[in-house]
């Protein structure tokens, strides 16, 4: 009877394709919007996640997220290094100087100053040049998007110069740094150069990054640092989530995306669910005939579930394919680089579609089970 | 099991819908029997309870009062699932509106009762095609119902009712949606293919033009059997005239 169920499902092409595409578009919208939302929030912590050398971040106790920094004292570095379990700890500077090209184009940028001796935290994904050239004087590594922004339409080329706070700096590398939330150019240089480019304040130390000795977990180390120094210490993951939470709490992003996702969820699922339910209702006479002929309720239930899951699986696969194609295309664009279809979003959307299929199936099954087979005799 | 050659036996069967002021008595104590090897007609005006009685006999509706025996089995003695299986094995249905599944070909429609009984698909299709050939539909076996005429659809429906070789076939107004000539053809096919010594065929109809096919005619009115006729000349005048070609031998 599975064959009969599938033929009933596909027999009316208009309804069948309507059902498949309703689920496909619902899937596409949900996966698309949730992935973009998650990726945009992830961007708020891009520069944290790009630092793969360290596992622990130390900052002012009042710091809530990446863009909010209050300089630490230089002696804090020594205090942190003195905490047991610290394998190493180095300085990290973050500033927002304006970079200007010879042609006059300029842009505010993220300037990250790396420890002079170790260059810990340097970008590992290089497109052109080498991060080791940061040891040269007045050198910076700029991300590709920043380069394109400052030198639009020009080929990627090293040793071009930028003016930064009355300093001429030379591009020694082009990185593939993760895009920041504000889409500003991301530049890396040595700590001593960075404080020079930005201009002196009494204290300049934005963050300390550290790694525990073997046998000590990052969580244990953050606890020890906080206890010993009074500074705020977070693991990379915790700091990332701090940033995400900050933006969720203090911006309109979640509301805007929330509305879109909710509309996609409600409209998509209601349309898909209702279409399937109406499909069953339209076929009640056929189900009645099958009941009269002697097809058991269990078999009819199986037939409806098969129809619902077939159309759900096909619609979900199509929608996921559409979403994957969309992200594959947008991945090539600078503005939307690194925004990918997240497997978690696929999973959540799959759960939503599964839920819709189950609800629509149950409603349909109920309708068929309470159907009197005698109704089939009513002309 | 099936005593006195009766496939179906009803005594004092009552069926009502609703309660209180909305109660409708569809069957008011029906006595009816259908014999093996016969074509038994249930006739009467619209709303007299013919289809309700057919549904009660077929196990599609529960009666409220009275005794009912189908193939020697009292439906009350069966659980719901046993009743479904009993129906699947022993009954074939022909509906007024054919009720063919539009997504299936004629042969696939005929195979449905076999597929419901877990007969392998190929075997079911082979059997259904063979039966369609017997009914003169071999060239239309692969056609979908929408491409078939009313008479052809009813022939497919008839094949679907016969394919699993049930002991009882119930037909509800099988000629109502057909013109006279096509209705005659369908009734001829029904009489020649369905009626067998170990099978009973019950036909509900108010189409007096096909009465001559009947072996017995039970006339219903207002929820009761008011007359049972088994021989030529027994009909009331207006029925007798229409039933003049009635040529079967009287059983009584």
Contacts between the chains, C-beta under 8 A, distances in Angstrom:
chain1	res1	chain2	res2	distance
A	1	B	115	5.5
A	1	B	116	6.3
A	3	B	115	7.4
A	3	B	121	6.4
A	4	B	101	6.9
A	4	B	104	6.8
A	4	B	108	7.6
A	4	B	112	6.5
A	4	B	115	6.3
A	7	B	101	7.5
A	7	B	103	4.4
A	7	B	104	5.7
A	7	B	108	7.3
A	8	B	101	6.4
A	8	B	103	5.1
A	10	B	103	7.0
A	11	B	101	7.6
A	11	B	102	5.9
A	11	B	103	2.4
A	11	B	104	7.7
A	12	B	102	7.8
A	12	B	103	7.3
A	285	B	99	6.4
A	286	B	99	7.2
A	286	B	101	5.3
A	286	B	102	7.9
A	288	B	99	7.7
A	289	B	93	7.8
A	289	B	95	7.0
A	289	B	99	4.0
A	289	B	101	7.5
A	290	B	112	7.1
A	290	B	116	7.3
A	292	B	58	7.3
A	292	B	60	6.0
A	292	B	87	7.5
A	292	B	93	5.5
A	293	B	87	7.8
A	293	B	88	6.8
A	293	B	93	6.4
A	293	B	112	6.3
A	293	B	113	5.4
A	293	B	116	6.1
A	293	B	160	7.8
A	294	B	84	5.6
A	294	B	85	6.9
A	294	B	87	4.6
A	294	B	88	2.5
A	294	B	89	7.4
A	294	B	91	7.4
A	294	B	113	6.9
A	294	B	116	5.7
A	294	B	117	7.7
A	295	B	84	7.9
A	295	B	88	7.6
A	295	B	116	4.7
A	296	B	81	6.5
A	296	B	84	5.3
A	296	B	85	7.7
A	297	B	84	7.7
A	299	B	116	7.1
A	372	B	60	7.2
A	372	B	61	7.4
A	373	B	60	4.7
A	374	B	55	4.2
A	374	B	60	4.1
A	374	B	61	4.9
A	376	B	95	6.3
A	376	B	99	5.9
A	377	B	51	5.0
A	377	B	54	7.0
A	377	B	55	6.1
A	377	B	60	7.6
A	377	B	95	6.7
A	377	B	96	7.5
A	377	B	172	5.2
A	379	B	96	5.1
A	379	B	97	5.8
A	379	B	173	7.3
A	379	B	176	7.5
